[in-house]
Amino acid sequence: MCVATSRFEKVQASRPDFRANAEVNTTKTPNPAWKQGDGGNDGGESLKKDHIEINPYAEGRPAALNYKLLISSIVPRPIALVSTVSADGKSFNLAPFSYSQVVCHDPPTFIVGFAGPLEQAKDTLKNLNETKECVINIISEHFVEAANSTSVNAPYGQSEWKYSGLHQAPTSIVKPPRVKESVFSVEAKLQDIKEFESRTTGQKTGAMVIVEGVRFWAREDAINEEQSIIDVNVLKPVSRLGGITYGRVTEIFELQRPEW
């Protein structure tokens, strides 16, 4: 066991137990009496604080610092647990990505970001580029440890499915299986891949895939009769915060959109 793992286990043991049965609680908004033009709801406290300007391309500033800054500030981020199959159909891959989001509903369009260039693509990006297919599975509390385990740096061709203990479920349009444990999954087809270049070195450093959802799979106890809403009490989604930190949904509030 490595030193870092040993330290983490000691810290973990000192923390309170996970409240598995915690229900989603709907509260009032921070300031129910807020009216248009009132501004912040903190009584002006945030206006007393100064800000520090950060140049992401400052001389001597490594890109790793920007990575740490962004993943700790652009939060919470949804996690796409992506299932792919190799071009020869022999290798089944499963991996989580928190650079992910839905960006359009007509057609249903999703993006997933990858670190590293396309020419050095690892399992998921390589498979996606070659087969043009994937499944995006949403992660819930009841299998978060298994989902996290699929981020292991396994050699190409080694299946994270077996390592995680998650179960494959059949799909309708694409070849990659979906995760049976997932409350909501999306079969998707590749639309485009965009690569990014470093502003300091000129080298390609990342890629973004754009995929179109062609089939949705929703657990029967989570979907409403109209098939338009997933119950967050059943979904119990988890999100990524900074470092190795995850977040859960235990409290929500509602705000109506204003009309002009």
N, C-alpha and C positions, 0 to 999 in steps of 0.2 A: 504494500500500500504506500502511495507517495505521500510526502509530507503535507501537501496542499489538501489532499483528500482526508487525511487524518484530522487536520485542523477544522475542516468543514464539518466533519461528523461530530466533533466536540461541540462546535457552535450550534449545530442542528439539534443536538441532544438537550441543549439548554433552553430551547424555545418551547412555547406552549404547543399543545397538540392542535392539529388541523381540525377545524370545526366542519366536518363533512356534511352535517345536516343543516348548515346555515342557509336560511332562505334569503332570497333577494328582498330587501326592504325598501319600499318606496317612501321617500321623505319629502318634506317641503323643499323648495329651492333655498339657497343660502339667504336670500332676502325677498320674501314673498311680497313685501310692500314696494319693491322697486318699480319705478315708473320711467317712461322714456325721458332720456336726458340726464338721468341720475349718475351715469358712469359706473365706476367700480363699486362693488358692494362691501369694500373693506374700510370705508370711512376715510379714504385718501392715504392709507398707510403705505401702499405700494408706490405712491408718488414721491415719498420721502427717500426712496432708495435710488442709488446711482447704478448705472450699467457700465460694463467693461466691453469695449470694442475688440473683437477678435477677427483677425485676418486669417482665413483658412489657408492662405498661400504664403504666410509670413516666412521669411528666411529662417531656416533652422527648425521650423515646425513640422514634425513628421505627420503623415496622413493618419497614423494610428490615433493621434490626439483628437482629430476631427471625428474619427469613428467613435471613440469613447464619448465625446461630447454629444454627438447626434443621437446615439442609442439611449443616452440617459435623459435627453430632453424631448425628443419626438416620441412621446409615450402617451397612453399605452398603444402598442402596435399589435394588430391582429397577426396570428401565426398561420401560415399555410403549410399544412403537412402534406407534402407533394409526393404522389406515387407515380412512378414511371417504369417502363420496361425497356430493355435494351433492344437494338434493332434486330438482333437474332432471336429475340424472344426468350432467351435463357436466363437473363439477369433481371431480378425484380428489385427496384430501389425505392426507399422511403426516407424522406428527410424533411426537417422543419425549416421554414424561412420566415423571418419576421420583417423582411423588406417586402411586404405584400399588401394588396388592397384591391377592393372592387372599385372600378373607375367609371363604369357605365352599366345601365340596365337594359338598354335596347340598341344593340345586342348586349347580352350579359358579358361584360369584359373585365378581366382581372389582370393585374401585373404582379410579377414576382422578380425580385432583384437578387443578383448573384455577385459575389466577390470573385474577382479574377476574370481574365479574358476568355473569350469563346474558344480560342485555340488551345487553351489549357483547361478546358471544361472538365469538371468532375462529374460524377455519376448522373445527377439529376439533369443538369444543363446539357450534357452530352446526349443523354437519351431523348430529351425533349427536342433538341436540334435535329436528331436523326429520325425520330418517329413522328414528331409533330403532335404528340398526345400526352396527356397527364390527367391526374385526378387531384383536385384540391380538397383536402379534408380539414374541417374545423376542429380544433382541439378543445376538449372539455376537461373538467376537473377529474372525472372518473378514469382518465387514462393519461394524465399529464406526464407521469413518470416514464411510462412506456414511450410516449411521443418524444420526450426529451432524449431518451436513450438512442433514438435513431439519428441523432447528431454525431454519433461516434465516427471517428475518422477511419472507417473500415476501407480496406483495399477495394478497388473497382471489381465488381462481380460478386462481392460478398453481400448477401441479403440482410438488410436491417430488420426485415419482417421477423425472421427467426430470433434475432437478437432481442427484439422488443417484446415478443410474445403477442403482438397484435394479430388480428385475424383478417384475412382477405375476404372481400365480398364481391360478387359479380357486378359487372358494368354492362351497359347497353350499347353504347356507341364506340367507346375507346377500349383499347386492350388492357391498359393498366388496371388492376383491381382497386376498389375503394376500401377504406378502413371500416370494418363492420362496427367497431366501437364508436365511430364518429356519428354525432347526431345529424350533421349536415355535410354533404359532400357534393362536389361539382365535377362532372366529367367535362374536360376542356380540350380544345384544339388550338394548336399554335397559330397565331396570326402574324407575329413579327418578333424579331430580336434586335434590340438596339444596344450597341457597345458604347462604353464611355472611356475617355482618355484623360490621363492625369494632366493637370494644368502645369505641373512642375517638371515632370519627366517626359511627357508626351507618350508614355506607354499606355496600352489599354489595360484598364484596371477593374472593369466590371461590366456586367450586362444586365439588361432588363428584358424579360420576355412578356409579351402581350398575348393572352390566350382568351378564347371565347368559350363561355359555358354552353354546352350543348345538351346537358341533362343535369337535373338536380335530384338529389336523394335526401329525403327528410324522414327522420324517425317518426313513426305514426303517432306517438304520444306527445310529440313536440310541435306538430303542425296544426294550424286551425282548419276549419272545414273548407274555407275558401282557398286553402293552400297558398296563403299570402304572408303569414306571420309565424316565426319560430318563437316558442315560449322560452324566454331567457331563464326561467326557473328550471327548465329541463336541459337547455343547452349548457348552462353554467360554464361559459367560455373563459378561457385564460388568455392573458396577453403577455407580451414581453415588455419589460422595463429595462433599466440599465444593467450592464454586466450580466450576471447569471440570475437576475431577479425576475420573477413572474408576478403578475397581478391577477386578481379574481374580481368578479362582479358580485358585490354583496349589498350595495346601496345604490339606488338610482333616484332621479327626480325628473319631473317633466316641465318643459317650457314650451308654450305655444309660440308659433311664428307670428310676428306682428303683421298687420295689414296696413297699407298706406292710407 
